[in-house]
């Protein structure tokens, strides 16, 4: 039963939202906290760049069919699903929450959990590492581009030049610096994953606290009812089920072996909270992003619970010859 319960980080997120609801930051402290948050987010993307081995980047191009399938699901299938959700009447799904769903649909895949679930299920772990990492690299370009295209087309506003500048300075520049320094510091950082993970999670908690503080002072919880949140959860469950079905059965139709199917299923159906919340703070700088990050936070827990069950079932149904099956390159 433990795997169905929220993980420690999800509980911390909930406590952060509760803290922001009861004690939101305001006044001059908000400006200083916002600066500290930007520094923390920049450090996260620096560490992402420094952790990613050049060998992983090169190997990622070798299994191009698998990576193309995952990227297509992440940056084409999900946005199409998001546009379809737009047909839900605004009387059922508030427009502000739909904006959050649309943003969720253009985010890159997760890294750590995609790899972990692929490993548990007996899938192609090297391919999952490459694809999840590539998804986050491409996401720094594709997510703002898709936000500009989809949001402008739907009348939700696009990406301004200031937002693009924020992305370049706050996300891309630290990542590039990290990659340049990777040959010298990459091994040291990878060996201290447990020591550096608080930077990763701490920056997300800072962004969430700042976002929800601003949202609460603007009347977030007076704007949405429990029924609205219930509708949001139901829609996200349907979205995840649809994408899981397409990635799982679609990979079989395309002739991928079992190990590749598992990697495609987990990497192609998940969305990154770790990248999504910092991206929201950069893309929607100066806006009230509480309603935008709320769908991302809920989807995070839904996908963890669903994928935990699926990974266990994959592991229980391992075929006798699956171990001997060659992995495509």
Helices and strands as residue ranges (DSSP letters): G 2-4, H 8-22, H 28-51, H 54-60, H 64-72, I 73-77, H 78-85, H 95-105, H 112-121, H 125-153, H 161-167, I 168-172, H 173-191, H 193-217, H 220-223, H 226-253, H 258-268, H 273-283, H 290-316
